[in-house]
Amino acid sequence: MSDEGFKPVRHDGTAALDAAMQRPGFREAWEASAEDYATLKLLLEARRQSGLTQEQIAIAMGTSKSAVSRLESSLRDPRHSPTFETIRRYAKACGKRVELQLV
């Protein structure tokens, strides 16, 4: 396969976000999702630090790999918000514990 004519397009995520922030309603929606994405980031970082796969986390939680996958994506969808107990079990499977702070 030839690379002739192939011209990659650079993507500047910061510039794209800055532009999106100018659209009506985008900033409000972005800020409303901030806590969900921060929690998701914490869960994914805990799994990364543990060095475990979704399947290994699932075994430790006593559930399926697909359930762990849904959990990791559910925080982006308010219709499928996980329970505190589920988050606690996930954290324990990663060798972590949950601490809740209200600020």
Buried (B, 14 or more C-beta within 10 A) or exposed (E): EEEEEEEEEEEEEEEEEEEEEEEEEEEEEEEEBEEBEEEBEBBEEBBEEBEBEBEBBBBBBEBEBEBBBBBBEBBEEEEEEBEEEBBBBBBBBBEBEBEEEEE
